[in-house]
């Protein structure tokens, strides 16, 4: 009996990871607008939450064997780029460079 190769395709999870990554980038560059409980003072937390959500969804999409990894990998790179930026920023502040 021959093993049938798994047919990989892009599912909703892959598109969701990609769109959340795009949303994360867009939220970085737009002016914080008050949306109910989201105000300018906690805008950073909302963007960080979207980045973490994108990271989780991307990792689930990458781990699935039936998923093409293109869109989840792009979402993963975008979300990690944002998180790494803030980690480097705070490290530079702690070291007294900025």
C-alpha positions, 0 to 999 in steps of 0.5 A: 500500500502506497502512502498518499502524500498530504495535500497542503492548502491554505486554510482560514487559519493561514489567512487569519494569521496573515491578516492579523499581522497586517492589522498589527502593522497598520495599528502601529502607524495609525493615530490611536482613536478611542474605540470604547475601552481602547484609548490612547493610553492603552493603545500599546497594550492593544497592539501588543495583544494583537501581536501575541494573538498573531504569534499564537495563530501563526504557530498553530498554522505552522504546526498543522500538517495540512496547512501551507506555511507561507501565510502563517510564516509571514504573520509570525515574522511580522508579529515577532518583529514588533515584539523584538522591537519593543524588547530591544527598545526597553533594553536600550532604555535600561542600559541608558543608551536612549 
